[in-house]
Amino acid sequence: MKIGIGGASAIVVGTLLGVAMLTMAGWEAPPIDTEQVGYRGLGMVHLTNPRTERRLQAANVAPDPVWPLEPAASFAPRADEVYENLQVLGHLPAEAHDRLMAAITEWVSPEEGCGYCHNLENLAEDSVYTKVVARDMLRMTLHINTEWQDHVQDTGVTCYTCHRGQNVPEEQWFLAQPQQRANMAGWNAGQNQPGIASASLPIDPFSRFLLDDQPIRVIGENALPPAEGPQIGTKATEYTYSLMNHMSESLGVNCTFCHNSRSFIGWEGSPPARMSAWHGIRMVRDINTAFMHPLGPEYPLDRLGPTGDAGKANCTTCHQGVNKPLYGASMLKDYPSLGPAGPLWEGEGPQAMLARPSAGGDD
C-alpha cells in the first residue's frame, strides 16, 4: 500500500491531534516517579512528574528575612508608644513592629511600598481601604496560627503564604451569578459549560463547603432519603467530587494521598493526611465566614465579584500545587510575632493582640 504526501500529512496531523487530546485529558509523558503510600495491591501510589516538580519547586521558595531577627532584649519603646492607631501589633517593641511592616511590604506590595496601605502624609489614619483590610488580615493570620494548629501545625502561615509578592493573592474565588433553574432539563449547576475546568462537575463547590457548612458526602447513610435535613443524592455526590478534584489539583496529589482505596468513605486505614485535610476544610470555611467574606463593604467595586462579594480562600490560595505550602518551610521562626505563642514580650500572646486595644488605638 502506497501513501502519498497528502496521506502522510494526514497521518502526522492525526498523530499530533491524538497527542494533543491525550494531553488535554490529563495524560503525562513518562518518566513519572511513583511512591507507594499504602498497602500493596490497593493502588495507593503517589505519582510525581519530575518536570512539573521542578517548576513547582522554583515557584514555592520562601523569601529570606528582610533583615536579621533582633534578639528579644530591647523591650522599649513599645510600638504603640511611638505610633498612633495600632490596633493589633501595638504591644510589640517598635523595632520588631518596623521589621514586620517592612516584611509585609515585600510580601504584599513590593512595587508600591508603604503607600499601598498608608496615607504617607498621615500613617495613622484609615483613609486607605487596604489598611483596613490588612489589619483584618493580620488578625486572620494570628487566628490561623493560634486556633488551627491541627492543620497548619508549627509551620504556620504568613502573608507571603498566599500573596507571594502580589497585592491580591493569585487564587481566590467569588460567588457565581445565580442560574436560571426553570427549564425542562433541570438545574445543571454550571456543568458542561465550555471553558470550565472539570466541566462534567458543578463549577462551584466552594460556596457549599467553604462558606456554607453542607455535608460532604458521596453516598447517603440510609437506604431512603431522610424526611428532614440535607438530601444526599446524585447532585450532592457531584458537588463532593468537584471539591475533591479541586483539593487534588491544589495540593498536586491524587486521591490516595488522603484516602484508602479499599474504602474511600471509611476512615480506617486512611493516611494521616486525611485528618489534616478534614481540619483544613473547616479552617478555610472559618476564615471565609469570619474574615474574608465580611470585608466586602470595605472593597471598591473593581475588587468585588459579579454578585458584589469579596474574594475568598480555597485550598489553592495557600497550597499552589504542593501538598505543603512552600514545601513546608516555616517563616514563623523569622517572624515570631505572627506565631501561635507570639513573642511573649510583656507577657502578652496572640489572644491579647486580638482582644486588647493598644494604648494609641482608637477602637
N, C-alpha and C positions, 0 to 999 in steps of 0.2 A: 504494500500500500504506500503510495506516494503522498507526501504532504507538501503543498506549495507554500510560498511565502505567506500568503494570506492565512492558510491553515495554521502555520507555525505561530504567526502573530496571535491568532485566536487562542491557541493553547497557552502562550505566555500571558496574555491578558486574563484568561480564565484562571490560571495559576495565581496570578497576583491578586485577583479578586477573591479567590479562596483564602489566601493568606490574610488579606485584609479583613474578611469576615470572621476568621478564627481569632484574629487579634481583637476585633470589636467584641467578640463573645467572651473575652477574658482568657484566651489561650496564651500561654507564655512559652517562649522558646527555651529549650534546655541550654545550659545545665541549671537545675533547680536544687537547692540544698534542702535536705529533709532532716528532721529531728523527731525521734519517737518521744511522745509525751504521755502515752498511756499504755494500756495492756496490748500485747501482741494480738494481731488479728482483728482489732476493732477499728483500724484505720485512723487511730489517734496520732497523727503525724503533723508537725508544724512545718509548713513549706515556706521557703525563703528564696526570693530571686536575688542573687548576689548583685546584679546590676541595679535593681531598684534599691537594694540595701545601701549601696554606695551613695546614691543620690539622697536617700533619707538621712544618712549619717552626716552628710555635708550640710543639710538643712536643719539639723537638730543639735546644734552646738551651743552650749551655754556660754554667754559672753564673760569676759574677765571682769572683775570688780572695777568700778570707776576709779577708785583709789584704795589703798590698803585699809583694812579694818583697824581702827584705832583701839587700843586696849581700853577696857571699861574702867578707867581710872579717873577720868575727868567727868564729874557729875554736874558741874556747874559751868556756865549757867544753863538752866533748863530752856528748851526751845520756846516755851510759852512766856518766858521772861524776856525774850529777845524779839519775838514776832507776835503779831496780833491775829486773832481769829483762827487759832489752831484747835480744831475740834476733835482730832483723832490722835495726833502724834505730839501733842504739846508736852507730854511728860518726858520725852527724850532729851538727852543732852543736846545742846544746839549743834555741836559738831556732828553728832550722829544723825540728827534731822537733816542737816545740809547735805551730808553724804547720800542719804536715802533719796532726797529730792533730785540730786544730780543723777543718780542711777535711774530713777523713774523717767527723767527727761530722755536719757539714752534709750530706754526700753520702749517708750511710747511716742516721743516727738523729737527724734534726733535732729531733724531739719529745722523745725520751728523753734525749738528751745523752750525756755520758761514761758514765753508769751503764748504758747498753745493753751495753757490753763490759767494764766495770770494776766491781769491788767498790770503792765510793767510800771505804770505810774503809781499804782497802789496795790501792792501784792496782797493786802489783807482782804480786799473787797471780793464779793462773789458775783461780779457782773458778767464774768465769762462762764458760759454754761458748762464748759469742760471741767472747770474747777469743781463745780458741784457734783458732776458725775465722778470725777476722780476721787473725791472724798468718799463717796459711797463704795467705789471700787476698792479703796483701801480697807474699808470696813469689811467688805466681802472677802478680801484676801485673808484678813485676820480671822474671820469666821470659818473659812475653809480650813486653815491650818490648825485652828483650835478645836472645831467641832467635828471635822470629817477626817480624822486621822485613820479611821477604818479604811478609807480609800487612798488618801494621799500619803499615809504613813509619815515617817520622819522626813521624807523628801520635800513635801510641801509644794506650794506654788508661789510665784511672784507675778508681778505684772507682765514680765517677759514671757512667762509660760504661754500666754495667749497672744500678746501683742507682737512680739518678735520684731520690734523696731518700727511698727506701724501705728498710726493714730487709732485705727479701728482694726480689731482682730480680723484676719482674712476669712475665718469661718464663723459665721453666725447665721441665725435663721429668724424669719418673721412669719407671722400668721398669714395663711393664704387667703385670697379672696373667697368669699362664700360661693359655693357652687349651686347651680340650679338642679334641684333633685327631681322635679316633676317631669319625668319622661318615661316612656314605656320600657326602656332598658334598665330603669332603676338608677341608683346612685353609684357612680363609678369611682368615687373617692380620688379622682385625679389619675386613675390608671390608664395605661395605653395612650398616653399623650406623647406626641413627638418631642424630642429634645429633653426628655426627662430620664435621668438615670434610673435603672431598675423599673422600667416603665410598666411592668406587669404587676407591680405592687403599689399600694397607696403612696402618694408622694409626701404626705405629711404625718409621720408617726410622732413627731415631736410634741405637737400641741396636746395629744392624748397622754403621752407618757412622761414628757419632760416639762410639762406645765401643769396639766391635769394629772390626777392620780387614778388612772384607769387600769384595770387588771391586765397584766402582760401574760397572755395565755395562748397556747396553740390549740389545746383541746379543753373541753369542759370537764368539770369534776363529777358531773352527774349525767346519767343517760338522757334525761329530759331537761329542757331549758328551765331555769329557775322561774318561779312565779314573780319574784321581785329581784331587783338588782340588775347588774350588767349581764347582757346575753353574750355568752361565749360561742359565737358562730363563725361562719366562714370569713366574714368581714374582719372580725377581731383577730382571727388567725393571720389574715393577710397583713394587718397593721403590725402584728408582732414580728412577722418575718421581715417587714420593712425596717423596723427598728433594729433587728438583729443584723441585717445586711449593713445598715449604717455603722453599727458598732464594729463589725468585722473589717470594713473598709477603713474606719477611723484609726483602728489600732494596728492595721496591717497583719491581721491574723485570720485563721479560719475557725470554723465552729468549734473544733475540738480543743481550742485554746481554753475555753471555759466549760465545755460540755463533754460528758462521757457519751460516746456514740452508741453505747449499748442501750442507753435510755436518756434521751436529751432532756426529758422533763424531770427525771429523778435526780436528786441531789447526791445520792450515794455514789461514791466513786468519782464525782466531779472534781476537776482540778481546782486548786485553791483560788485561781483567778476568777472563778465564777462568783465567789463571795465578794471579792473586791469589786467586780462589775455590778453586783447587786447594790452595794453601797454607793458606787459611782452614779448609777441611775438616780438614786434618791438624793444624792448630793447636787447633781445638776438641776433636778426639779426644785430643790430647796433654794438654790441661788437664783434661779429664774423667777420664782414667785416672790422671794424676799428682797431681791436687789435689782435684778436687771429689768424685768417687766415693769415694775413701778416707776422706773426712770423715764418712761415715755413722755410725760409732760415737760421734762427738762430739755428735751432734744428739739432742734429746729426740724422743719418739715423734711429737709433733704436727708436726715438721718433716720427717718421713720420708714416702716414697711408700708405695703399697699393698703393695709387696713388702719394705719396710724399707730402701730405698736413699736416698741423699742426692740432692737436686736437682742437676741437671747443666745445662750450657750447650748451646744450639744457636745458629743464626745470628741468630734474633730477639732473643736475650738482649742482644746489643750493638747490632744494627742498628736494630731497632724501626721498620721501614718505610722506611728510606732507605739508599741504596747505600753511603754512608759514615756511620758513627755520628756524630751531632751535626753532620752535613753537613761532616765533615772538620775541624771545629775542634779544634785540639790544645790540651790543657790542660797538657801537659808543660812548656811554656815558663814556666808559673807554678809548677809543682811538679817541678823537675828531678830531685829525689831519687828519683822513680819512673821516670825515663827510662832509655834504653839505655846512656848513659855515666854517668849519675848526676852529682851534684855532686862532683867529684873532690877533695873535701876529704881531707886526709891521704893522698892518692894511692890511695884505695880506690874501686873501681867496684862495680857490682851483683853481680859474681861474689863479691867479698869479703863483700858484705851477705848473700848466700845461704849462704856456706860458713863464715864465721868467727864463732865465739861472741863476743859482746861481753864487755867487762870485767865487767859486772854480771850477766851472764846465768847461767842455771842449766842450760843444755843441754849 
